[in-house]
Amino acid sequence: MTFIQSLLHQSPEMSLFPALAGGYWIGKFQFGNLERIAAAPGACGGRHDAGKLTRAREAWRVLM
């Protein structure tokens, strides 16, 4: 552990590859239809607020 700590202290850019690889790996997970999840009852803090739901759907469409 001390070896890894001293190595990363000398060249911090070596930690960039594992961080990017981990982010890529996590990004490959698929969680299903997020729009359907956002439209579920209780997704807006326990009460149905049509304005919030519409803004969330618009934001999701922009991202896609």
C-alpha positions, 0 to 999 in steps of 0.5 A: 500500500505504501508503494502505491501511495508513493508511486501515485504521489510521484506521478498522479497521472497514473491514477487517471487510467484506472479512474477512466476505466472504472467510469467507463465500466460503470457507464456500461450498466443499463438501468432500463427505461429511466423515463418510465422510472421518473414517471412512477408515482412517488418519484417526485417526492411522494406527490404528483407534480405535473410541472416537475415531471414535464421538466424532467422528461424534457431534460431527459429528451435533451440528454438523449 
